[in-house]
Amino acid sequence: DITSRHAEMNQKDNTAALSGDVLVRTTTGYTINTDILNTNFDILFAETPGPITGKAPAGDLTAGRMVLEHNDETGTSHLRFTDGVKLIYDRQIPEE
C-alpha cells in the first residue's frame, strides 16, 4: 500500500513520481516514510532517490536510499536499503 500527497503519472512510460509524505506499507511488516518515490507500473519497481525512515519487523530503520523490486528467477520481491543503513533492533519479548 502506497500513499502520498502528490503524484505525477506518465502513461507513456508507465511511471509515476510520488511526493509529499510518501508512506509505503508492506505485507511483511515494513512501514517506510520518504519524500519522493519513483515507481513503474509494468513491473514491480519503486525507488527513493533520497533517505527513508521507518519501522521494520526487527525495529526502527533509516537509510539513504531504498529500492523495491521483483526477482523473476525466484518469484519473490525484495526491499533493498543502501547508502548508510541503520537498524535499531527492538527485541520482542513474548508475553507469558
A tleap script that builds the chain and sets N, CA, C and O, in Angstrom:
source leaprc.protein.ff14SB
mol = sequence {
  NASP ILE THR SER ARG HIE ALA GLU MET ASN
  GLN LYS ASP ASN THR ALA ALA LEU SER GLY
  ASP VAL LEU VAL ARG THR THR THR GLY TYR
  THR ILE ASN THR ASP ILE LEU ASN THR ASN
  PHE ASP ILE LEU PHE ALA GLU THR PRO GLY
  PRO ILE THR GLY LYS ALA PRO ALA GLY ASP
  LEU THR ALA GLY ARG MET VAL LEU GLU HIE
  ASN ASP GLU THR GLY THR SER HIE LEU ARG
  PHE THR ASP GLY VAL LYS LEU ILE TYR ASP
  ARG GLN ILE PRO GLU CGLU
}
set mol.1.N position { 0.854 -1.165 0.000 }
set mol.1.CA position { 0.000 0.000 0.000 }
set mol.1.C position { 0.902 1.231 0.000 }
set mol.1.O position { 1.791 1.351 0.843 }
set mol.2.N position { 0.676 2.143 -0.943 }
set mol.2.CA position { 1.492 3.351 -1.052 }
set mol.2.C position { 0.565 4.555 -1.124 }
set mol.2.O position { -0.371 4.576 -1.922 }
set mol.3.N position { 0.825 5.555 -0.291 }
set mol.3.CA position { 0.071 6.798 -0.336 }
set mol.3.C position { 1.039 7.984 -0.371 }
set mol.3.O position { 2.182 7.886 0.076 }
set mol.4.N position { 0.552 9.107 -0.913 }
set mol.4.CA position { 1.344 10.335 -0.940 }
set mol.4.C position { 0.400 11.517 -1.119 }
set mol.4.O position { -0.780 11.339 -1.422 }
set mol.5.N position { 0.920 12.711 -0.931 }
set mol.5.CA position { 0.122 13.918 -1.136 }
set mol.5.C position { -0.032 14.251 -2.625 }
set mol.5.O position { -1.072 14.756 -3.047 }
set mol.6.N position { 1.012 13.965 -3.421 }
set mol.6.CA position { 1.013 14.327 -4.838 }
set mol.6.C position { 1.554 13.166 -5.672 }
set mol.6.O position { 2.317 12.332 -5.184 }
set mol.7.N position { 1.141 13.134 -6.940 }
set mol.7.CA position { 1.674 12.146 -7.876 }
set mol.7.C position { 1.650 12.722 -9.282 }
set mol.7.O position { 0.686 13.374 -9.683 }
set mol.8.N position { 2.712 12.477 -10.019 }
set mol.8.CA position { 2.786 12.825 -11.437 }
set mol.8.C position { 2.922 11.526 -12.198 }
set mol.8.O position { 3.899 10.795 -12.030 }
set mol.9.N position { 1.925 11.236 -13.048 }
set mol.9.CA position { 1.924 9.980 -13.786 }
set mol.9.C position { 2.320 10.214 -15.236 }
set mol.9.O position { 1.956 11.221 -15.844 }
set mol.10.N position { 3.064 9.272 -15.770 }
set mol.10.CA position { 3.447 9.298 -17.168 }
set mol.10.C position { 2.990 7.977 -17.779 }
set mol.10.O position { 3.673 6.961 -17.649 }
set mol.11.N position { 1.830 7.989 -18.449 }
set mol.11.CA position { 1.265 6.760 -19.002 }
set mol.11.C position { 2.122 6.189 -20.126 }
set mol.11.O position { 2.185 4.971 -20.295 }
set mol.12.N position { 2.769 7.037 -20.882 }
set mol.12.CA position { 3.618 6.573 -21.983 }
set mol.12.C position { 4.756 5.700 -21.459 }
set mol.12.O position { 5.073 4.665 -22.045 }
set mol.13.N position { 5.366 6.122 -20.353 }
set mol.13.CA position { 6.494 5.380 -19.775 }
set mol.13.C position { 6.077 4.403 -18.675 }
set mol.13.O position { 6.913 3.674 -18.141 }
set mol.14.N position { 4.784 4.389 -18.335 }
set mol.14.CA position { 4.280 3.539 -17.239 }
set mol.14.C position { 4.973 3.826 -15.913 }
set mol.14.O position { 5.338 2.910 -15.176 }
set mol.15.N position { 5.148 5.124 -15.620 }
set mol.15.CA position { 5.816 5.516 -14.383 }
set mol.15.C position { 4.980 6.543 -13.622 }
set mol.15.O position { 4.084 7.184 -14.171 }
set mol.16.N position { 5.306 6.673 -12.349 }
set mol.16.CA position { 4.714 7.722 -11.522 }
set mol.16.C position { 5.762 8.192 -10.524 }
set mol.16.O position { 6.546 7.402 -10.000 }
set mol.17.N position { 5.757 9.485 -10.277 }
set mol.17.CA position { 6.624 10.080 -9.253 }
set mol.17.C position { 5.718 10.571 -8.133 }
set mol.17.O position { 4.948 11.515 -8.313 }
set mol.18.N position { 5.815 9.930 -6.987 }
set mol.18.CA position { 5.005 10.308 -5.830 }
set mol.18.C position { 5.839 11.201 -4.926 }
set mol.18.O position { 7.040 10.986 -4.764 }
set mol.19.N position { 5.189 12.213 -4.332 }
set mol.19.CA position { 5.923 13.130 -3.468 }
set mol.19.C position { 5.023 13.652 -2.354 }
set mol.19.O position { 3.796 13.632 -2.453 }
set mol.20.N position { 5.665 14.114 -1.305 }
set mol.20.CA position { 4.938 14.677 -0.181 }
set mol.20.C position { 4.385 13.629 0.757 }
set mol.20.O position { 3.349 13.026 0.478 }
set mol.21.N position { 5.064 13.407 1.864 }
set mol.21.CA position { 4.620 12.448 2.879 }
set mol.21.C position { 4.304 11.078 2.287 }
set mol.21.O position { 3.229 10.526 2.522 }
set mol.22.N position { 5.237 10.539 1.526 }
set mol.22.CA position { 5.050 9.215 0.927 }
set mol.22.C position { 5.128 8.160 2.021 }
set mol.22.O position { 6.067 8.149 2.818 }
set mol.23.N position { 4.148 7.282 2.054 }
set mol.23.CA position { 4.085 6.203 3.044 }
set mol.23.C position { 3.920 4.881 2.311 }
set mol.23.O position { 2.992 4.707 1.521 }
set mol.24.N position { 4.831 3.950 2.582 }
set mol.24.CA position { 4.800 2.611 1.991 }
set mol.24.C position { 4.565 1.619 3.121 }
set mol.24.O position { 5.299 1.614 4.109 }
set mol.25.N position { 3.546 0.782 2.978 }
set mol.25.CA position { 3.269 -0.281 3.955 }
set mol.25.C position { 3.301 -1.608 3.215 }
set mol.25.O position { 2.615 -1.781 2.208 }
set mol.26.N position { 4.104 -2.550 3.720 }
set mol.26.CA position { 4.220 -3.843 3.058 }
set mol.26.C position { 3.478 -4.917 3.842 }
set mol.26.O position { 3.194 -4.753 5.028 }
set mol.27.N position { 3.173 -6.002 3.171 }
set mol.27.CA position { 2.509 -7.127 3.831 }
set mol.27.C position { 3.457 -7.870 4.758 }
set mol.27.O position { 3.020 -8.705 5.550 }
set mol.28.N position { 4.744 -7.579 4.671 }
set mol.28.CA position { 5.731 -8.233 5.531 }
set mol.28.C position { 6.078 -7.423 6.773 }
set mol.28.O position { 6.997 -7.780 7.510 }
set mol.29.N position { 5.340 -6.318 7.013 }
set mol.29.CA position { 5.508 -5.584 8.259 }
set mol.29.C position { 6.401 -4.362 8.225 }
set mol.29.O position { 6.771 -3.850 9.282 }
set mol.30.N position { 6.761 -3.879 7.047 }
set mol.30.CA position { 7.566 -2.659 6.941 }
set mol.30.C position { 6.641 -1.459 6.739 }
set mol.30.O position { 5.658 -1.530 6.002 }
set mol.31.N position { 6.979 -0.354 7.412 }
set mol.31.CA position { 6.328 0.933 7.197 }
set mol.31.C position { 7.439 1.922 6.883 }
set mol.31.O position { 8.284 2.197 7.735 }
set mol.32.N position { 7.444 2.456 5.674 }
set mol.32.CA position { 8.530 3.309 5.196 }
set mol.32.C position { 7.986 4.698 4.889 }
set mol.32.O position { 6.950 4.837 4.238 }
set mol.33.N position { 8.691 5.728 5.361 }
set mol.33.CA position { 8.357 7.125 5.080 }
set mol.33.C position { 9.488 7.749 4.267 }
set mol.33.O position { 10.666 7.522 4.543 }
set mol.34.N position { 9.110 8.541 3.256 }
set mol.34.CA position { 10.099 9.223 2.433 }
set mol.34.C position { 9.455 10.447 1.787 }
set mol.34.O position { 8.239 10.624 1.855 }
set mol.35.N position { 10.269 11.284 1.164 }
set mol.35.CA position { 9.748 12.469 0.487 }
set mol.35.C position { 9.345 12.190 -0.956 }
set mol.35.O position { 8.365 12.752 -1.447 }
set mol.36.N position { 10.104 11.315 -1.646 }
set mol.36.CA position { 9.867 11.030 -3.059 }
set mol.36.C position { 9.997 9.533 -3.312 }
set mol.36.O position { 10.905 8.882 -2.793 }
set mol.37.N position { 9.079 8.992 -4.115 }
set mol.37.CA position { 9.140 7.590 -4.525 }
set mol.37.C position { 8.835 7.527 -6.018 }
set mol.37.O position { 7.773 7.960 -6.462 }
set mol.38.N position { 9.775 6.984 -6.786 }
set mol.38.CA position { 9.593 6.809 -8.226 }
set mol.38.C position { 9.179 5.360 -8.477 }
set mol.38.O position { 9.839 4.435 -8.001 }
set mol.39.N position { 8.091 5.157 -9.221 }
set mol.39.CA position { 7.543 3.822 -9.423 }
set mol.39.C position { 7.387 3.496 -10.897 }
set mol.39.O position { 7.425 4.376 -11.757 }
set mol.40.N position { 7.209 2.205 -11.168 }
set mol.40.CA position { 6.982 1.709 -12.516 }
set mol.40.C position { 5.749 0.824 -12.476 }
set mol.40.O position { 5.594 0.027 -11.551 }
set mol.41.N position { 4.864 0.950 -13.466 }
set mol.41.CA position { 3.614 0.189 -13.485 }
set mol.41.C position { 3.712 -1.172 -14.150 }
set mol.41.O position { 3.020 -2.104 -13.739 }
set mol.42.N position { 4.560 -1.314 -15.173 }
set mol.42.CA position { 4.560 -2.571 -15.914 }
set mol.42.C position { 5.422 -3.658 -15.271 }
set mol.42.O position { 5.335 -4.823 -15.660 }
set mol.43.N position { 6.249 -3.294 -14.297 }
set mol.43.CA position { 6.983 -4.256 -13.483 }
set mol.43.C position { 6.919 -3.775 -12.036 }
set mol.43.O position { 6.650 -2.599 -11.791 }
set mol.44.N position { 7.157 -4.655 -11.088 }
set mol.44.CA position { 7.199 -4.224 -9.691 }
set mol.44.C position { 8.546 -3.563 -9.449 }
set mol.44.O position { 9.571 -4.237 -9.340 }
set mol.45.N position { 8.535 -2.244 -9.365 }
set mol.45.CA position { 9.762 -1.488 -9.119 }
set mol.45.C position { 9.402 -0.141 -8.520 }
set mol.45.O position { 8.524 0.562 -9.021 }
set mol.46.N position { 10.090 0.210 -7.441 }
set mol.46.CA position { 9.948 1.529 -6.827 }
set mol.46.C position { 11.277 1.872 -6.174 }
set mol.46.O position { 11.959 0.996 -5.643 }
set mol.47.N position { 11.646 3.152 -6.214 }
set mol.47.CA position { 12.901 3.569 -5.592 }
set mol.47.C position { 12.789 4.978 -5.044 }
set mol.47.O position { 12.045 5.811 -5.560 }
set mol.48.N position { 13.545 5.221 -3.989 }
set mol.48.CA position { 13.637 6.565 -3.433 }
set mol.48.C position { 14.981 7.149 -3.848 }
set mol.48.O position { 16.002 6.474 -3.723 }
set mol.49.N position { 15.007 8.378 -4.336 }
set mol.49.CA position { 16.286 8.999 -4.656 }
set mol.49.C position { 16.988 9.552 -3.419 }
set mol.49.O position { 18.143 9.973 -3.481 }
set mol.50.N position { 16.271 9.546 -2.292 }
set mol.50.CA position { 16.838 10.089 -1.061 }
set mol.50.C position { 16.493 9.235 0.138 }
set mol.50.O position { 16.081 8.086 -0.016 }
set mol.51.N position { 16.655 9.780 1.328 }
set mol.51.CA position { 16.556 8.999 2.561 }
set mol.51.C position { 15.146 8.516 2.897 }
set mol.51.O position { 14.136 9.071 2.464 }
set mol.52.N position { 15.139 7.444 3.699 }
set mol.52.CA position { 13.900 6.882 4.226 }
set mol.52.C position { 14.027 6.740 5.734 }
set mol.52.O position { 15.130 6.644 6.273 }
set mol.53.N position { 12.888 6.728 6.401 }
set mol.53.CA position { 12.809 6.351 7.802 }
set mol.53.C position { 11.650 5.376 7.912 }
set mol.53.O position { 10.777 5.343 7.044 }
set mol.54.N position { 11.638 4.589 8.966 }
set mol.54.CA position { 10.509 3.692 9.102 }
set mol.54.C position { 10.674 2.647 10.179 }
set mol.54.O position { 11.594 2.678 10.997 }
set mol.55.N position { 9.743 1.727 10.138 }
set mol.55.CA position { 9.707 0.606 11.070 }
set mol.55.C position { 9.847 -0.679 10.271 }
set mol.55.O position { 9.165 -0.879 9.265 }
set mol.56.N position { 10.731 -1.537 10.726 }
set mol.56.CA position { 10.889 -2.877 10.168 }
set mol.56.C position { 10.393 -3.861 11.221 }
set mol.56.O position { 10.243 -3.482 12.383 }
set mol.57.N position { 10.137 -5.098 10.853 }
set mol.57.CA position { 9.720 -6.072 11.861 }
set mol.57.C position { 10.709 -6.189 13.026 }
set mol.57.O position { 10.319 -6.546 14.137 }
set mol.58.N position { 11.992 -5.889 12.771 }
set mol.58.CA position { 13.005 -6.014 13.818 }
set mol.58.C position { 13.260 -4.721 14.590 }
set mol.58.O position { 13.946 -4.757 15.611 }
set mol.59.N position { 12.728 -3.567 14.136 }
set mol.59.CA position { 12.972 -2.315 14.848 }
set mol.59.C position { 12.904 -1.097 13.950 }
set mol.59.O position { 12.335 -1.147 12.860 }
set mol.60.N position { 13.500 0.017 14.424 }
set mol.60.CA position { 13.500 1.282 13.692 }
set mol.60.C position { 14.580 1.264 12.613 }
set mol.60.O position { 15.677 0.747 12.825 }
set mol.61.N position { 14.252 1.839 11.451 }
set mol.61.CA position { 15.112 1.752 10.284 }
set mol.61.C position { 15.305 3.120 9.662 }
set mol.61.O position { 14.352 3.889 9.537 }
set mol.62.N position { 16.542 3.431 9.268 }
set mol.62.CA position { 16.844 4.596 8.438 }
set mol.62.C position { 17.832 4.152 7.366 }
set mol.62.O position { 18.631 3.241 7.584 }
set mol.63.N position { 17.771 4.801 6.213 }
set mol.63.CA position { 18.706 4.505 5.126 }
set mol.63.C position { 18.740 5.685 4.172 }
set mol.63.O position { 17.810 6.490 4.124 }
set mol.64.N position { 19.816 5.776 3.421 }
set mol.64.CA position { 19.954 6.847 2.442 }
set mol.64.C position { 19.140 6.632 1.190 }
set mol.64.O position { 18.872 7.574 0.445 }
set mol.65.N position { 18.735 5.359 0.951 }
set mol.65.CA position { 18.008 5.032 -0.276 }
set mol.65.C position { 17.326 3.683 -0.115 }
set mol.65.O position { 17.777 2.846 0.668 }
set mol.66.N position { 16.229 3.463 -0.859 }
set mol.66.CA position { 15.513 2.193 -0.840 }
set mol.66.C position { 15.085 1.824 -2.258 }
set mol.66.O position { 14.704 2.686 -3.050 }
set mol.67.N position { 15.154 0.527 -2.563 }
set mol.67.CA position { 14.664 0.009 -3.843 }
set mol.67.C position { 13.768 -1.188 -3.542 }
set mol.67.O position { 14.131 -2.066 -2.759 }
set mol.68.N position { 12.607 -1.213 -4.165 }
set mol.68.CA position { 11.695 -2.364 -4.114 }
set mol.68.C position { 11.660 -2.951 -5.508 }
set mol.68.O position { 11.352 -2.253 -6.474 }
set mol.69.N position { 11.978 -4.254 -5.619 }
set mol.69.CA position { 11.961 -4.875 -6.940 }
set mol.69.C position { 11.616 -6.349 -6.844 }
set mol.69.O position { 11.763 -6.981 -5.799 }
set mol.70.N position { 11.152 -6.874 -7.966 }
set mol.70.CA position { 10.763 -8.271 -8.078 }
set mol.70.C position { 11.894 -9.060 -8.716 }
set mol.70.O position { 12.508 -8.607 -9.682 }
set mol.71.N position { 12.169 -10.249 -8.172 }
set mol.71.CA position { 13.175 -11.128 -8.745 }
set mol.71.C position { 12.449 -12.186 -9.564 }
set mol.71.O position { 11.781 -13.053 -9.001 }
set mol.72.N position { 12.570 -12.124 -10.885 }
set mol.72.CA position { 11.881 -13.066 -11.767 }
set mol.72.C position { 12.347 -14.505 -11.574 }
set mol.72.O position { 11.562 -15.438 -11.746 }
set mol.73.N position { 13.611 -14.692 -11.219 }
set mol.73.CA position { 14.141 -16.049 -11.047 }
set mol.73.C position { 13.532 -16.752 -9.841 }
set mol.73.O position { 13.204 -17.937 -9.910 }
set mol.74.N position { 13.380 -16.026 -8.736 }
set mol.74.CA position { 12.857 -16.647 -7.512 }
set mol.74.C position { 11.363 -16.419 -7.332 }
set mol.74.O position { 10.713 -17.126 -6.562 }
set mol.75.N position { 10.813 -15.429 -8.043 }
set mol.75.CA position { 9.396 -15.117 -7.896 }
set mol.75.C position { 9.077 -14.329 -6.643 }
set mol.75.O position { 7.912 -14.210 -6.262 }
set mol.76.N position { 10.101 -13.790 -5.996 }
set mol.76.CA position { 9.901 -13.038 -4.761 }
set mol.76.C position { 10.226 -11.562 -4.976 }
set mol.76.O position { 10.902 -11.192 -5.936 }
set mol.77.N position { 9.730 -10.729 -4.065 }
set mol.77.CA position { 10.010 -9.297 -4.091 }
set mol.77.C position { 10.954 -8.958 -2.949 }
set mol.77.O position { 10.931 -9.602 -1.900 }
set mol.78.N position { 11.783 -7.944 -3.161 }
set mol.78.CA position { 12.786 -7.582 -2.172 }
set mol.78.C position { 12.822 -6.084 -1.943 }
set mol.78.O position { 12.710 -5.299 -2.884 }
set mol.79.N position { 12.979 -5.691 -0.682 }
set mol.79.CA position { 13.304 -4.319 -0.309 }
set mol.79.C position { 14.805 -4.277 -0.083 }
set mol.79.O position { 15.338 -5.073 0.690 }
set mol.80.N position { 15.494 -3.354 -0.750 }
set mol.80.CA position { 16.929 -3.223 -0.579 }
set mol.80.C position { 17.217 -1.818 -0.064 }
set mol.80.O position { 16.803 -0.828 -0.668 }
set mol.81.N position { 17.925 -1.742 1.048 }
set mol.81.CA position { 18.283 -0.463 1.662 }
set mol.81.C position { 19.782 -0.249 1.486 }
set mol.81.O position { 20.571 -1.173 1.683 }
set mol.82.N position { 20.182 0.989 1.109 }
set mol.82.CA position { 21.590 1.293 0.870 }
set mol.82.C position { 21.919 2.693 1.386 }
set mol.82.O position { 21.065 3.398 1.922 }
set mol.83.N position { 23.165 3.063 1.208 }
set mol.83.CA position { 23.663 4.415 1.496 }
set mol.83.C position { 23.507 4.802 2.959 }
set mol.83.O position { 22.881 5.815 3.272 }
set mol.84.N position { 24.069 4.007 3.849 }
set mol.84.CA position { 24.048 4.332 5.273 }
set mol.84.C position { 22.846 3.771 5.984 }
set mol.84.O position { 21.996 4.526 6.456 }
set mol.85.N position { 22.759 2.469 6.070 }
set mol.85.CA position { 21.613 1.810 6.688 }
set mol.85.C position { 21.837 1.700 8.193 }
set mol.85.O position { 22.917 1.328 8.653 }
set mol.86.N position { 20.789 2.032 8.950 }
set mol.86.CA position { 20.840 1.914 10.404 }
set mol.86.C position { 19.563 1.241 10.877 }
set mol.86.O position { 18.459 1.708 10.595 }
set mol.87.N position { 19.726 0.135 11.603 }
set mol.87.CA position { 18.601 -0.579 12.180 }
set mol.87.C position { 18.793 -0.630 13.679 }
set mol.87.O position { 19.787 -1.171 14.164 }
set mol.88.N position { 17.851 -0.073 14.414 }
set mol.88.CA position { 17.877 -0.163 15.879 }
set mol.88.C position { 16.967 -1.316 16.263 }
set mol.88.O position { 15.741 -1.221 16.213 }
set mol.89.N position { 17.614 -2.407 16.649 }
set mol.89.CA position { 16.910 -3.654 16.937 }
set mol.89.C position { 16.039 -3.513 18.180 }
set mol.89.O position { 16.485 -3.028 19.220 }
set mol.90.N position { 14.797 -3.944 18.051 }
set mol.90.CA position { 13.846 -3.921 19.171 }
set mol.90.C position { 13.456 -5.362 19.468 }
set mol.90.O position { 12.575 -5.929 18.822 }
set mol.91.N position { 14.125 -5.938 20.450 }
set mol.91.CA position { 13.870 -7.332 20.796 }
set mol.91.C position { 12.457 -7.476 21.343 }
set mol.91.O position { 12.070 -6.809 22.303 }
set mol.92.N position { 11.707 -8.351 20.718 }
set mol.92.CA position { 10.332 -8.611 21.145 }
set mol.92.C position { 10.349 -9.732 22.188 }
set mol.92.O position { 10.839 -10.828 21.916 }
set mol.93.N position { 9.818 -9.457 23.370 }
set mol.93.CA position { 9.738 -10.459 24.421 }
set mol.93.C position { 8.322 -10.981 24.455 }
set mol.93.O position { 7.385 -10.218 24.690 }
set mol.94.N position { 8.147 -12.295 24.220 }
set mol.94.CA position { 6.799 -12.856 24.212 }
set mol.94.C position { 6.125 -12.720 25.577 }
set mol.94.O position { 6.745 -12.876 26.628 }
set mol.95.N position { 4.835 -12.425 25.510 }
set mol.95.CA position { 4.052 -12.349 26.759 }
set mol.95.C position { 3.794 -13.754 27.268 }
set mol.95.O position { 3.564 -14.679 26.489 }
set mol.96.N position { 3.836 -13.902 28.579 }
set mol.96.CA position { 3.593 -15.231 29.170 }
set mol.96.C position { 2.139 -15.424 29.480 }
set mol.96.O position { 1.750 -16.480 29.981 }
savepdb mol mol.pdb
quit
